[in-house]
Amino acid sequence: MITALIYASLVDFLEKRGIIQNRPFDEKLCSDACLEDLDDSAVREFVREARDKRQFPLKVQTPMTEVLTHLGLLRDNQLTNAAILLFGRHPQQFIPCAEVKCMHFHGTKIQRPAPF
């Protein structure tokens, strides 16, 4: 009985410290990052494109915090890993293995090897 209580307490402690994650990687808070680490022009360009192509409801002049909140990239006034990966000036500073890989396929089926 006492072991189960200690275990539950330890899990709770580790979750609060962010050591144990109960969310996907992209939703995890990037505790060292702040709004100044994001590229404001990249956020505005995203809003501009999203408005043109898929009727995004926010305007280009919308404050960055509102855009990020709308996209689910800001939680408890902290940036998520997804925010850093999408709009960060230097994402490798916070996520050393950050690298975007794009693949081009002819058609709708994924085929290996992929034509580049």
DSSP file (Angstrom, degrees, kcal/mol; ACC not computed):
  #  RESIDUE AA STRUCTURE BP1 BP2  ACC     N-H-->O    O-->H-N    N-H-->O    O-->H-N    TCO  KAPPA ALPHA  PHI   PSI    X-CA   Y-CA   Z-CA
    1    1 A M     >        0   0    0      0, 0.0     4,-1.8     0, 0.0     5,-0.2   0.000 360.0 360.0 360.0 -48.4    0.0    0.0    0.0
    2    2 A I  H  >  +     0   0    0      1,-0.2     4,-2.5     2,-0.2     5,-0.2   0.863 360.0  56.7 -65.5 -34.5    2.7    2.5    1.0
    3    3 A T  H  > S+     0   0    0      1,-0.2     4,-2.7     2,-0.2    -1,-0.2   0.914 106.2  49.5 -62.4 -42.8    4.7    1.6   -2.2
    4    4 A A  H  > S+     0   0    0      2,-0.2     4,-2.5     1,-0.2    -1,-0.2   0.890 111.6  49.0 -63.8 -40.0    1.7    2.5   -4.4
    5    5 A L  H  X S+     0   0    0     -4,-1.8     4,-2.2     2,-0.2    -2,-0.2   0.903 112.8  46.8 -66.8 -41.7    1.3    5.8   -2.6
    6    6 A I  H  X S+     0   0    0     -4,-2.5     4,-2.6     2,-0.2    -2,-0.2   0.917 112.5  50.8 -65.1 -43.1    5.0    6.7   -2.9
    7    7 A Y  H  X S+     0   0    0     -4,-2.7     4,-2.6     2,-0.2    -2,-0.2   0.932 111.1  47.7 -60.0 -47.5    4.9    5.7   -6.6
    8    8 A A  H  X S+     0   0    0     -4,-2.5     4,-2.3     1,-0.2    -1,-0.2   0.890 112.6  49.6 -61.8 -40.2    1.9    7.9   -7.3
    9    9 A S  H  X S+     0   0    0     -4,-2.2     4,-2.3     2,-0.2    -1,-0.2   0.901 111.1  49.1 -65.9 -41.1    3.5   10.8   -5.5
   10   10 A L  H  X S+     0   0    0     -4,-2.6     4,-2.7     2,-0.2    -2,-0.2   0.915 110.8  49.7 -65.0 -43.8    6.8   10.3   -7.4
   11   11 A V  H  X S+     0   0    0     -4,-2.6     4,-2.4     2,-0.2    -2,-0.2   0.925 111.3  49.5 -61.0 -44.9    4.9   10.2  -10.8
   12   12 A D  H  X S+     0   0    0     -4,-2.3     4,-2.2     2,-0.2    -2,-0.2   0.921 112.0  48.6 -59.9 -44.8    3.0   13.4   -9.9
   13   13 A F  H  X S+     0   0    0     -4,-2.3     4,-1.6     1,-0.2    -2,-0.2   0.924 112.4  47.5 -60.6 -47.0    6.2   15.1   -8.9
   14   14 A L  H  <>S+     0   0    0     -4,-2.7     5,-2.0     1,-0.2     6,-1.4   0.848 110.9  51.7 -67.8 -34.4    8.0   14.1  -12.1
   15   15 A E  H ><5S+     0   0    0     -4,-2.4     3,-1.1     4,-0.2    -1,-0.2   0.918 109.0  50.4 -65.8 -43.3    5.0   15.2  -14.3
   16   16 A K  H 3<5S+     0   0    0     -4,-2.2    -2,-0.2     1,-0.3    -1,-0.2   0.827 110.3  50.2 -65.0 -31.2    5.0   18.6  -12.6
   17   17 A R  T 3<5S-     0   0    0     -4,-1.6    -1,-0.3    -5,-0.2    -2,-0.2   0.540 114.5-118.8 -82.5  -7.3    8.7   19.0  -13.3
   18   18 A G  T < 5S+     0   0    0     -3,-1.1    -3,-0.2    -4,-0.4    -2,-0.1   0.595  83.6 117.2  80.9  10.9    8.2   18.0  -16.9
   19   19 A I  S   <S+     0   0    0     -5,-2.0     2,-0.5    -6,-0.2    -4,-0.2   0.891  73.6  47.8 -78.1 -40.8   10.4   15.0  -16.6
   20   20 A I  S    S-     0   0    0     -6,-1.4     2,-0.5    -9,-0.2    -2,-0.2  -0.888  83.6-150.4 -99.0 129.4    7.6   12.6  -17.4
   21   21 A Q        +     0   0    0     -2,-0.5     4,-0.1     1,-0.1    -6,-0.1  -0.852  23.8 176.7-103.9 132.1    5.6   13.7  -20.5
   22   22 A N        +     0   0    0     -2,-0.5    -1,-0.1    -7,-0.1    -7,-0.0   0.149  67.9  67.1-113.7  17.4    2.0   12.8  -20.8
   23   23 A R  S    S-     0   0    0      1,-0.0     5,-0.1     2,-0.0    -2,-0.0  -0.893  94.5 -88.4-128.8 159.7    1.6   14.7  -24.1
   24   24 A P    >>  -     0   0    0      0, 0.0     3,-1.1     0, 0.0     4,-0.9  -0.285  46.9-104.0 -63.0 158.0    3.0   14.2  -27.6
   25   25 A F  G >4 S+     0   0    0      1,-0.3     3,-1.0     2,-0.2    56,-0.4   0.875 119.3  53.4 -52.7 -45.3    6.4   15.8  -28.3
   26   26 A D  G 34 S+     0   0    0      1,-0.2    56,-2.1    55,-0.2    57,-0.3   0.761 109.3  49.3 -67.4 -23.7    5.0   18.7  -30.3
   27   27 A E  G <4 S+     0   0    0     -3,-1.1    -1,-0.2    54,-0.2    -2,-0.2   0.587  86.5 109.8 -88.7 -11.5    2.6   19.7  -27.5
   28   28 A K  S << S-     0   0    0     -3,-1.0    53,-2.4    -4,-0.9    54,-0.2  -0.360  78.3-107.2 -65.5 142.3    5.3   19.6  -24.8
   29   29 A L  B     -A   80   0A   0     51,-0.2     2,-1.1    52,-0.1    51,-0.3  -0.483  17.0-140.5 -71.1 138.2    6.2   23.0  -23.4
   30   30 A C    >   -     0   0    0     49,-3.3     3,-1.8    -2,-0.2    49,-0.4  -0.778  22.5-171.0 -97.9  87.5    9.6   24.4  -24.5
   31   31 A S  T 3  S+     0   0    0     -2,-1.1    -1,-0.2     1,-0.3    49,-0.0   0.715  76.4  50.6 -61.4 -27.2   10.4   25.9  -21.1
   32   32 A D  T 3  S+     0   0    0     -3,-0.1    -1,-0.3    62,-0.1     2,-0.2   0.602  94.6  90.5 -86.7 -10.6   13.5   27.8  -22.1
   33   33 A A    <   -     0   0    0     -3,-1.8    46,-0.4    46,-0.2     2,-0.3  -0.544  51.0-176.3 -91.0 151.3   11.9   29.5  -25.1
   34   34 A C    >   -     0   0    0     -2,-0.2     3,-2.2    44,-0.1     4,-0.2  -0.856  45.3 -91.6-135.3 172.8   10.1   32.9  -25.1
   35   35 A L  G >  S+     0   0    0      1,-0.3     3,-1.9    -2,-0.3     5,-0.1   0.807 120.4  65.4 -57.6 -31.6    8.3   34.9  -27.8
   36   36 A E  G 3  S+     0   0    0      1,-0.3    -1,-0.3     3,-0.1     4,-0.1   0.688  91.6  65.3 -66.0 -16.3   11.5   36.8  -28.8
   37   37 A D  G <  S+     0   0    0     -3,-2.2    52,-2.8     2,-0.1    53,-0.5   0.537  90.0  84.7 -82.2  -6.2   12.8   33.4  -30.0
   38   38 A L  B <  S-B   88   0B   0     -3,-1.9     2,-0.9    50,-0.3    50,-0.2  -0.662  84.6-118.9 -96.6 153.6   10.1   33.3  -32.7
   39   39 A D    >>  -     0   0    0     48,-3.1     4,-1.7    -2,-0.3     3,-0.6  -0.810  21.5-163.5 -92.0 103.6   10.3   35.0  -36.1
   40   40 A D  H 3> S+     0   0    0     -2,-0.9     4,-2.4     1,-0.3     5,-0.2   0.851  88.9  55.1 -57.8 -37.6    7.4   37.4  -36.1
   41   41 A S  H 3> S+     0   0    0      1,-0.2     4,-2.4     2,-0.2    -1,-0.3   0.846 104.8  53.5 -68.0 -31.8    7.6   37.8  -39.9
   42   42 A A  H <> S+     0   0    0     -3,-0.6     4,-2.2     2,-0.2    -1,-0.2   0.886 108.9  49.2 -68.1 -38.2    7.2   34.0  -40.3
   43   43 A V  H  X S+     0   0    0     -4,-1.7     4,-2.4     2,-0.2    -2,-0.2   0.935 112.6  47.3 -65.0 -45.9    4.1   34.0  -38.2
   44   44 A R  H  X S+     0   0    0     -4,-2.4     4,-2.6     1,-0.2    -2,-0.2   0.903 111.7  50.7 -62.3 -41.1    2.6   36.9  -40.3
   45   45 A E  H  X S+     0   0    0     -4,-2.4     4,-2.6     2,-0.2     5,-0.2   0.896 109.3  51.5 -63.8 -39.7    3.5   35.1  -43.5
   46   46 A F  H  X S+     0   0    0     -4,-2.2     4,-3.0     2,-0.2     5,-0.2   0.940 111.0  47.3 -60.5 -47.1    1.8   32.0  -42.3
   47   47 A V  H  X S+     0   0    0     -4,-2.4     4,-2.5     2,-0.2     5,-0.2   0.917 111.5  51.5 -61.5 -43.6   -1.4   33.9  -41.4
   48   48 A R  H  X S+     0   0    0     -4,-2.6     4,-2.1     2,-0.2    -1,-0.2   0.943 114.2  42.6 -58.6 -49.5   -1.3   35.6  -44.8
   49   49 A E  H  X S+     0   0    0     -4,-2.6     4,-2.7     1,-0.2     5,-0.3   0.913 113.9  51.2 -64.2 -43.8   -1.0   32.3  -46.7
   50   50 A A  H  X S+     0   0    0     -4,-3.0     4,-2.3     1,-0.2     6,-1.3   0.867 110.1  49.8 -65.0 -35.9   -3.6   30.6  -44.5
   51   51 A R  H  X S+     0   0    0     -4,-2.5     4,-0.9     4,-0.3    -1,-0.2   0.919 114.7  44.6 -66.3 -43.0   -6.0   33.4  -45.1
   52   52 A D  H  < S+     0   0    0     -4,-2.1    -2,-0.2    -5,-0.2    -1,-0.2   0.886 124.6  31.2 -67.9 -39.5   -5.5   33.3  -48.8
   53   53 A K  H  < S+     0   0    0     -4,-2.7    -3,-0.2    -5,-0.2    -2,-0.2   0.748 135.0  14.2 -98.5 -25.1   -5.6   29.5  -49.1
   54   54 A R  H  < S-     0   0    0     -4,-2.3    -3,-0.2    -5,-0.3    -2,-0.1   0.096  98.2-103.5-144.9  31.4   -8.0   28.2  -46.4
   55   55 A Q     <  -     0   0    0     -4,-0.9    -4,-0.3     1,-0.2    -3,-0.1   0.863  43.6-165.6  52.9  45.0  -10.0   31.1  -45.0
   56   56 A F        -     0   0    0     -6,-1.3    -1,-0.2    -9,-0.2    -2,-0.0  -0.427  15.7-138.3 -59.2 132.5   -8.0   31.4  -41.8
   57   57 A P  S    S+     0   0    0      0, 0.0     2,-0.2     0, 0.0    -1,-0.1   0.708  73.3  83.0 -75.8 -20.4  -10.1   33.6  -39.5
   58   58 A L  S    S-     0   0    0      1,-0.1     2,-0.2     9,-0.1    -7,-0.1  -0.537  76.1-122.6 -87.8 151.4   -7.4   35.8  -38.0
   59   59 A K    >   -     0   0    0     -2,-0.2     3,-1.7     1,-0.1   -11,-0.1  -0.488  23.2-112.2 -88.0 160.6   -6.0   38.9  -39.7
   60   60 A V  T 3  S+     0   0    0      1,-0.3   -13,-0.1    -2,-0.2   -12,-0.1   0.824 117.7  56.0 -59.9 -32.7   -2.3   39.4  -40.5
   61   61 A Q  T 3  S+     0   0    0      2,-0.0    -1,-0.3   -17,-0.0     3,-0.1   0.463  78.0 124.1 -82.0  -0.8   -2.2   42.2  -37.9
   62   62 A T  S <  S-     0   0    0     -3,-1.7     5,-0.1     1,-0.1   -15,-0.1  -0.358  75.3 -99.0 -60.6 135.1   -3.4   39.9  -35.1
   63   63 A P    >>  -     0   0    0      0, 0.0     4,-1.9     0, 0.0     3,-0.7  -0.235  29.6-118.1 -56.1 145.2   -0.9   39.9  -32.2
   64   64 A M  H 3> S+     0   0    0      1,-0.3     4,-2.9     2,-0.2     5,-0.2   0.858 112.2  58.1 -55.5 -40.2    1.4   36.9  -32.2
   65   65 A T  H 3> S+     0   0    0      1,-0.2     4,-2.2     2,-0.2    -1,-0.3   0.880 106.7  48.5 -61.6 -37.0    0.1   35.6  -28.9
   66   66 A E  H <> S+     0   0    0     -3,-0.7     4,-2.6     2,-0.2    -1,-0.2   0.906 112.0  48.7 -68.7 -41.0   -3.4   35.4  -30.3
   67   67 A V  H  X S+     0   0    0     -4,-1.9     4,-2.0     2,-0.2    -2,-0.2   0.944 113.3  46.9 -62.4 -47.7   -2.3   33.6  -33.4
   68   68 A L  H  <>S+     0   0    0     -4,-2.9     5,-3.2     1,-0.2     6,-0.7   0.893 112.8  49.1 -63.5 -40.6   -0.2   31.1  -31.4
   69   69 A T  H ><5S+     0   0    0     -4,-2.2     3,-1.2    -5,-0.2    -1,-0.2   0.924 109.9  51.9 -63.6 -44.5   -3.1   30.5  -28.9
   70   70 A H  H 3<5S+     0   0    0     -4,-2.6    -2,-0.2     1,-0.3    -1,-0.2   0.872 112.1  46.4 -59.1 -38.0   -5.5   30.0  -31.8
   71   71 A L  T 3<5S-     0   0    0     -4,-2.0    -1,-0.3    -5,-0.2    -2,-0.2   0.492 115.6-115.2 -83.9  -3.9   -3.2   27.4  -33.3
   72   72 A G  T < 5S+     0   0    0     -3,-1.2    -3,-0.2    -4,-0.5    -2,-0.1   0.764  83.6 119.5  75.5  25.4   -2.6   25.7  -30.0
   73   73 A L      < +     0   0    0     -5,-3.2     7,-2.0    -6,-0.2     2,-0.4   0.406  62.9  59.4-102.4  -0.1    1.0   26.6  -29.9
   74   74 A L  E     +C   79   0C   0     -6,-0.7     2,-0.4     5,-0.2     5,-0.2  -0.990  61.0 172.1-132.1 122.4    0.9   28.6  -26.7
   75   75 A R  E >  S-C   78   0C   0      3,-2.7     3,-1.6    -2,-0.4    -6,-0.0  -0.995  71.3  -6.8-135.4 129.4   -0.2   27.1  -23.4
   76   76 A D  T 3  S-     0   0    0     -2,-0.4    -1,-0.1     1,-0.3     3,-0.1   0.877 128.0 -60.6  54.9  38.8   -0.1   28.7  -20.0
   77   77 A N  T 3  S+     0   0    0      1,-0.2     2,-0.4   -12,-0.1    -1,-0.3   0.710 116.5 113.3  60.8  23.6    1.9   31.6  -21.6
   78   78 A Q  E <   -C   75   0C   0     -3,-1.6    -3,-2.7   -44,-0.1    -1,-0.2  -0.957  68.3-116.4-124.3 145.5    4.6   29.2  -22.7
   79   79 A L  E     -C   74   0C   0    -46,-0.4   -49,-3.3    -2,-0.4    -5,-0.2  -0.469  25.3-134.4 -76.1 147.3    5.6   28.1  -26.2
   80   80 A T  B  >  -A   29   0A   0     -7,-2.0     4,-1.7   -51,-0.3   -51,-0.2  -0.538  27.0-106.6 -92.2 166.6    5.3   24.5  -27.3
   81   81 A N  H  > S+     0   0    0    -53,-2.4     4,-2.6   -56,-0.4     5,-0.2   0.874 121.6  58.7 -58.9 -36.3    7.9   22.6  -29.2
   82   82 A A  H  > S+     0   0    0    -56,-2.1     4,-2.6   -54,-0.2     5,-0.3   0.894 102.1  53.1 -61.9 -39.5    5.7   22.9  -32.2
   83   83 A A  H  > S+     0   0    0    -57,-0.3     4,-2.7   -10,-0.2     5,-0.4   0.918 111.3  46.1 -61.0 -43.1    5.8   26.7  -32.0
   84   84 A I  H  X S+     0   0    0     -4,-1.7     4,-1.7     1,-0.2    -2,-0.2   0.909 114.3  47.6 -66.3 -42.2    9.6   26.6  -31.9
   85   85 A L  H  < S+     0   0    0     -4,-2.6    -2,-0.2     2,-0.2    -1,-0.2   0.873 119.7  38.8 -68.1 -36.1    9.8   24.1  -34.8
   86   86 A L  H  < S+     0   0    0     -4,-2.6    -2,-0.2    -5,-0.2    -3,-0.2   0.913 137.0   9.5 -79.9 -44.5    7.4   26.1  -37.0
   87   87 A F  H  < S+     0   0    0     -4,-2.7   -48,-3.1    -5,-0.3    -3,-0.2   0.334  88.5 128.4-124.5   5.3    8.4   29.7  -36.2
   88   88 A G  B  <  -B   38   0B   0     -4,-1.7   -50,-0.3    -5,-0.4     4,-0.1  -0.367  51.8-144.2 -70.4 143.3   11.6   29.6  -34.3
   89   89 A R  S    S+     0   0    0    -52,-2.8    -1,-0.1     1,-0.3   -51,-0.1   0.909 100.0   9.6 -67.7 -42.7   14.6   31.7  -35.4
   90   90 A H  S >  S+     0   0    0    -53,-0.5     3,-1.8     1,-0.1     4,-0.5  -0.639  70.5 171.9-138.2  75.7   17.0   29.0  -34.2
   91   91 A P  G >> S+     0   0    0      0, 0.0     4,-3.0     0, 0.0     3,-1.3   0.801  75.3  67.2 -60.7 -28.7   15.0   25.9  -33.3
   92   92 A Q  G 34 S+     0   0    0      1,-0.3     6,-0.1     2,-0.2    -7,-0.0   0.736  88.4  68.3 -64.8 -20.0   18.2   23.8  -32.9
   93   93 A Q  G <4 S+     0   0    0     -3,-1.8    -1,-0.3     1,-0.2     0, 0.0   0.843 116.7  23.3 -64.6 -32.3   19.1   26.0  -29.9
   94   94 A F  T <4 S+     0   0    0     -3,-1.3    -2,-0.2    -4,-0.5    -1,-0.2   0.737 136.3  32.2-104.6 -31.8   16.1   24.4  -28.0
   95   95 A I  S >< S-     0   0    0     -4,-3.0     3,-2.7     1,-0.1    -1,-0.2  -0.821  70.0-167.1-129.7  89.8   15.7   21.1  -29.9
   96   96 A P  T 3  S+     0   0    0      0, 0.0    -1,-0.1     0, 0.0    -4,-0.1   0.756  86.9  51.0 -54.5 -29.2   19.2   20.0  -31.0
   97   97 A C  T 3  S+     0   0    0     -6,-0.1     2,-0.3     2,-0.0    -5,-0.1   0.272  78.4 136.8 -93.2  13.7   17.9   17.3  -33.4
   98   98 A A    <   +     0   0    0     -3,-2.7     2,-0.3    -7,-0.1    -6,-0.1  -0.443  19.8 146.3 -66.7 121.6   15.4   19.7  -35.1
   99   99 A E        -     0   0    0     -2,-0.3     2,-0.5    -8,-0.1    -2,-0.0  -0.936  39.4-139.9-156.3 131.5   15.5   19.2  -38.8
  100  100 A V        -     0   0    0     -2,-0.3     2,-0.5   -15,-0.0    -2,-0.0  -0.836  18.4-167.7 -96.9 127.1   12.8   19.4  -41.4
  101  101 A K        -     0   0    0     -2,-0.5     2,-0.4     2,-0.0    -2,-0.0  -0.962   1.3-168.4-116.0 129.1   12.8   16.8  -44.0
  102  102 A C        -     0   0    0     -2,-0.5     2,-0.4     2,-0.0    -2,-0.0  -0.923   1.3-164.4-116.0 141.3   10.6   17.1  -47.1
  103  103 A M        -     0   0    0     -2,-0.4     2,-0.5     2,-0.0    13,-0.1  -0.954   7.4-150.1-125.3 145.8    9.9   14.4  -49.6
  104  104 A H        -     0   0    0     11,-0.5     2,-0.4    -2,-0.4    -2,-0.0  -0.966  15.7-175.7-117.4 127.0    8.5   14.7  -53.1
  105  105 A F        -     0   0    0     -2,-0.5     2,-0.9     2,-0.2     5,-0.1  -0.928  28.0-127.8-121.4 147.1    6.5   11.9  -54.6
  106  106 A H  S    S-     0   0    0     -2,-0.4     3,-0.3     3,-0.1     2,-0.2  -0.833  84.2  -7.0 -90.5 105.2    5.0   11.5  -58.1
  107  107 A G  S    S-     0   0    0     -2,-0.9    -2,-0.2     1,-0.1     0, 0.0  -0.682 102.3 -61.6 106.3-163.3    1.4   10.7  -57.4
  108  108 A T  S    S+     0   0    0     -2,-0.2     2,-0.4     2,-0.1    -1,-0.1   0.437 102.8  85.4-106.7  -1.9   -0.5    9.9  -54.2
  109  109 A K  S    S-     0   0    0     -3,-0.3     2,-0.5     2,-0.0    -3,-0.1  -0.844  76.9-123.3-106.5 139.0    1.4    6.8  -53.0
  110  110 A I        -     0   0    0     -2,-0.4     2,-0.4    -5,-0.1    -2,-0.1  -0.662  36.8-178.0 -77.1 124.1    4.6    6.7  -51.0
  111  111 A Q        -     0   0    0     -2,-0.5    -5,-0.1     4,-0.1    -2,-0.0  -0.970  22.1-106.3-127.1 141.4    7.2    4.8  -53.0
  112  112 A R  S    S+     0   0    0     -2,-0.4     2,-0.1     1,-0.1    -2,-0.0  -0.909 101.1  38.0-109.7 141.5   10.7    3.9  -52.0
  113  113 A P  S    S-     0   0    0      0, 0.0    -1,-0.1     0, 0.0    -2,-0.0   0.636  93.4-141.1 -69.9 149.4   13.2    5.1  -53.1
  114  114 A A        -     0   0    0     -2,-0.1     2,-0.3     1,-0.1    -9,-0.1  -0.597  12.8-121.6 -80.8 135.4   11.6    8.5  -53.3
  115  115 A P              0   0    0      0, 0.0   -11,-0.5     0, 0.0    -1,-0.1  -0.610 360.0 360.0 -73.8 134.6   12.4   10.7  -56.3
  116  116 A F              0   0    0     -2,-0.3   -11,-0.1   -13,-0.1    -2,-0.0   0.417 360.0 360.0-104.0 360.0   14.0   13.9  -55.1
